[in-house]
Amino acid sequence: MGAGQSRGSNVLVVPQANQALDQLKYEVAQELGIAIPQDGYYGNMATRDTGAIGGHITRRLVQIAEQQLAGQSGQSR
């Protein structure tokens, strides 16, 4: 499967988010010292590496959401 293709039935609510998520994936992989294949095929990557990237992306997204929620609650006063 190439970059941006998916077998799942997940549909992005904001289609432009796909580019931002890909950018986040590359940033996290670089921070972890993991090389992402240029052809977009992840079949040759270790499960441990792909799991680490996914876990760090999730942590980062939760952190961003918490910061946004904290900012919204602070403004409503």
N, C-alpha and C positions, 0 to 999 in steps of 0.2 A: 504494500500500500504506500502510496506517495504521501508527501506532506500535505496536510489539510484534508486528507480523505479519512473516512471513518466507516467501520462496519456497523456500528451501533445506531440506535434510533434516536440518540440525543440530538436535539435541535437547539442551537444557540439562540437565545432570545435577542441578543444583540450580535448580528453576524460579524461586525467589526471586532468583536472581542477575540475572535480566533487569532488575529494577528498579534494582539497584545499577549495572549496566552502563549503563543509560539515564542515571542520575544522573552517572556518570563522563563520559559523552559530552557532556552539557550543561556540566559543569565545564570540560572541556578546550576545548570550543568557545568558551566565555566567555573563558578565558585567552588564546586565540588571536585573539579579536575577531571570531569568525565567528558569524553568526546562523543558528540552526537553524530551519527552517520549523515553525510551530506546527501545521500540518496533517499533519506527518510525511512529506510528499512531498519527496524529495530530488532529483527530476528536474531542477529548475531551479537546483541548486547546481553550482558549478564543481567539476570532478573534483579539481582541486588542493586545494580546501578540504576535501572529504570525505576525501581521502587524508591530508591533514595531521591531521585529527581522528583517523582510524584509526591513523596512525603514532604519535601521541602517547599514545593509549589503550594501544597495545601496549607502548610504553616504560614507561608507568606500571604496567601489570600485571606486567611483568617485574621492575621495581624492587620492587614489593610482594612478589612471590614470593621474590626474593633476600633481602629483609629477613626474611621468615618462615623461610626455610631457615637463614639465619645465626643466628636466634634459637633454632631447634631444635637446631642443632649445638652451640651454646654451652651449652644446658641439659643435654645428655647426658653431660657430664663429671663 
